[in-house]
Structure formats: C-alpha cells, structure tokens
Amino acid sequence: MSEKYRRVVMTVFGVLTAGFSVGMFNFSAFGMDPFQVLAHGISVHMPLGYGTFYSILNLLMLIVIFFVDRRKIGLGTFINIFLLGYVVQFSSWLFDSWMPEPSFGIKLLFLIIAIVIMCFGSSLYFTGDLGVSTYAVALILSEKKVARFQFCRIGSDFICTVCGYLFGATVGIGTLITAFFMGPVIAVFNRKVAIPLRYGRNREQ
C-alpha cells in the first residue's frame, strides 16, 4: 500500500473514530471538547440536524481559512467537514437508543473511552496531513505571530467553551480534560501508532 493511500485511509478512519468519540462524550454528559461545545450549543437553536449544521458551520470557517491561508486546505479538510458531523449525529442517536438510562459508572466508562479514542483518531488525522480541520484558529494565529501556539489554543478553547455554554451546551470534566491533556496523549499515539503506520516501523523517531 502506497504512503498516499495510507494517508487517505488514516484520515478517513481518524474522522470516523473522532466522530464516534464525540457521540460518546455526548452520551456521558460530562462535557466534550471546546469546539464541539460551541457547535452543539448553537445547533440546539437551529432547525437542522447536527450533521447538516456542523457542515454549514465548517464551510463558513473554511471561507475564512481560504482567505487567510489557503495552503492549509486539503482533502482531509473536506472529509472532516462533510463526514464528522453526521458520524457524531449517528453515534449520539445510537448510544442514546442503546442505553436510554445509563448509570453513573457507564457514563464514566464512556468518558474514559471517548478521551482515548478521540486522541487516537486525532493522531491518525493529524499524521495523515491531508489538510487541517477548520478549527485551526490557534495554529493560524500562532503562525501570524499573534502569540505562542499554546496561548492561542487556550484562548480559542476558552472562547468556544464560554460561548457554547451560554448557548446551552454541557461543559464539564470532559471539556477540561480534552482542553489540557489531549496533547500529550496524542503525542504518544503519534509515536507508537500513527507515524509507524504512515512511514513504516523502521522510521527513526
């Protein structure tokens, strides 16, 4: 299998995995990552399914990225836009239908699994490197020398979380964990899984 084909597979599987993880975050009711908090907060006030609304929101953000730094747009960007929202919508419905009244222990278990597989999916998507997701505000601001990346990311996450909460989305421990601890876990998956998958096991780390 060629590297290019592996990158496409990694990108699609990464988006699918991340989408299911967001559905698990929803099911746990412990909160989700900051951008999903914003998207879910707004979506409940819209007469659209979440998948459709998410695609529209990301298309609007894509327009901004096009004029600011179009080089970051690629196949992965469009896979993320048109696939992730519908996977989230389906997985949220699936888990709610499967267990309409979950116990606290089940919710906690789903939260833990969601964090792990979101980091795994994000690692595959990022390493596939076929274009950024539209939530690349922090990356673009840092490259424009507004501030260091970590500060731009904290700022954008904070704004998304506050706005989503004001719109009625759930903010909880899951939001805090994804905001502060995803980076190190993604780095582990990059080193152990994603980079070897893309380049082969013999690549030097």
C-alpha positions in Angstrom: 0.0 0.0 0.0 1.5 3.4 -1.0 2.0 6.1 1.5 -0.5 8.4 -0.1 -3.2 5.7 0.1 -2.3 5.0 3.7 -2.7 8.8 4.4 -6.2 8.8 3.0 -7.2 5.7 5.0 -5.7 7.3 8.1 -7.6 10.5 7.5 -11.0 8.8 6.9 -10.6 6.4 9.9 -9.4 9.2 12.1 -12.5 11.3 11.3 -14.8 8.3 11.9 -13.1 7.5 15.2 -13.2 11.1 16.4 -16.9 11.3 15.4 -17.8 8.3 17.4 -15.9 9.7 20.4 -17.9 12.9 20.3 -21.1 10.8 20.4 -19.7 9.0 23.5 -18.9 12.4 25.0 -22.5 13.4 24.4 -23.7 10.2 26.0 -21.5 10.5 29.1 -22.9 14.1 29.7 -19.6 15.1 31.2 -18.9 17.7 28.5 -16.9 17.5 25.3 -14.0 19.3 23.6 -14.3 23.1 23.3 -15.2 23.3 19.6 -17.9 20.7 19.9 -19.2 22.6 23.0 -19.6 25.6 20.7 -21.1 23.7 17.8 -23.6 21.8 20.0 -24.6 24.9 21.9 -25.5 26.7 18.6 -27.0 23.7 16.9 -29.8 23.2 19.5 -31.2 26.5 18.4 -31.2 25.6 14.7 -33.9 23.8 12.8 -31.3 21.4 11.3 -29.9 18.0 12.2 -26.4 18.3 13.8 -24.6 16.8 10.8 -26.0 19.4 8.4 -25.4 22.2 10.8 -21.9 21.1 11.5 -21.1 21.0 7.8 -22.5 24.5 7.3 -20.6 25.9 10.3 -17.3 24.4 9.0 -17.9 25.7 5.5 -18.3 29.2 6.9 -15.0 28.7 8.8 -13.4 27.3 5.6 -14.1 30.5 3.8 -12.1 32.4 6.4 -9.2 29.9 6.2 -9.3 30.3 2.4 -8.6 34.0 2.5 -6.2 33.8 5.5 -4.1 30.8 4.5 -5.5 28.6 1.7 -2.4 26.3 1.8 -3.8 24.6 4.8 -6.9 23.3 2.9 -6.7 19.8 1.6 -8.6 16.6 1.1 -8.7 16.0 4.8 -10.3 19.3 5.4 -13.3 18.3 3.3 -13.5 14.8 4.7 -13.7 16.4 8.2 -16.4 18.9 7.1 -18.8 16.5 5.4 -18.3 13.4 7.4 -17.6 14.2 11.1 -20.9 15.9 11.9 -23.0 13.1 10.5 -21.0 10.5 12.4 -21.5 12.5 15.6 -25.2 12.7 14.9 -25.5 8.9 14.2 -23.3 7.8 17.2 -25.2 10.1 19.6 -28.5 8.6 18.5 -27.1 5.1 18.6 -25.8 5.3 22.2 -29.0 7.0 23.5 -31.1 4.3 21.8 -29.0 1.5 23.1 -28.9 2.7 26.7 -31.6 5.4 27.4 -30.9 5.5 31.2 -27.2 4.8 31.8 -25.8 4.6 35.3 -23.1 6.9 36.5 -20.5 4.1 36.1 -21.4 3.6 32.5 -21.2 7.3 31.8 -17.8 7.5 33.4 -16.6 4.5 31.4 -17.8 6.1 28.1 -16.0 9.3 29.0 -12.7 7.5 29.5 -13.1 5.5 26.3 -14.1 8.7 24.4 -11.0 10.5 25.5 -8.7 7.7 24.4 -10.3 7.1 21.0 -10.6 10.9 20.3 -6.8 11.2 20.8 -6.3 8.1 18.7 -8.5 9.5 15.9 -6.9 12.9 16.1 -3.4 11.3 15.9 -4.3 9.5 12.7 -5.9 12.6 11.2 -3.0 14.9 12.0 -0.3 12.5 10.9 -2.2 11.8 7.7 -1.6 15.5 7.0 -4.1 16.0 4.1 -5.3 19.3 5.3 -6.2 20.9 8.7 -9.7 20.8 10.2 -11.4 24.2 10.1 -10.8 24.6 13.8 -7.3 25.8 13.1 -7.6 29.2 14.6 -4.9 28.7 17.1 -2.4 27.4 14.5 -3.1 30.3 12.1 -2.8 32.9 14.9 0.4 31.5 16.2 1.9 31.4 12.7 0.9 35.1 12.3 2.9 35.8 15.4 -0.1 36.9 17.5 1.1 34.7 20.4 2.7 31.3 21.0 0.5 28.3 19.9 -0.3 27.1 23.4 -1.7 30.6 24.4 -3.6 30.9 21.1 -5.1 27.4 21.7 -6.1 28.1 25.3 -7.7 31.4 24.2 -9.7 29.9 21.3 -10.7 27.0 23.5 -11.8 29.3 26.3 -13.9 31.5 23.9 -15.6 28.4 22.3 -16.3 26.9 25.8 -17.9 30.1 27.1 -19.9 30.8 24.0 -21.1 27.2 23.8 -22.1 27.2 27.5 -24.0 30.5 27.0 -25.9 28.8 24.2 -26.8 25.9 26.5 -24.2 23.2 25.8 -22.9 20.9 28.6 -19.5 21.9 30.0 -17.9 19.5 32.4 -14.8 17.5 33.3 -14.6 16.1 29.8 -14.2 19.6 28.4 -11.4 20.4 30.8 -9.6 17.1 30.1 -9.7 17.5 26.4 -8.5 21.1 26.6 -5.5 20.4 28.8 -4.5 16.7 28.4 -5.2 15.7 24.7 -1.8 16.9 23.5 0.4 14.5 25.5 -1.9 11.5 24.7 -2.0 12.4 21.0 1.8 12.6 21.1 2.0 9.0 22.4 -0.3 7.7 19.7 1.7 9.6 17.1 4.9 7.9 18.2 3.5 4.4 18.8 0.9 4.1 16.0 0.3 6.9 13.5 3.9 7.7 12.4 4.9 4.0 12.1 1.6 3.4 10.2 2.4 6.2 7.7 6.1 5.7 7.3 6.8 2.2 8.4 8.1 0.7 11.6 11.7 1.3 10.7 11.4 5.1 10.6 13.5 6.7 13.2 11.5 8.5 15.9 
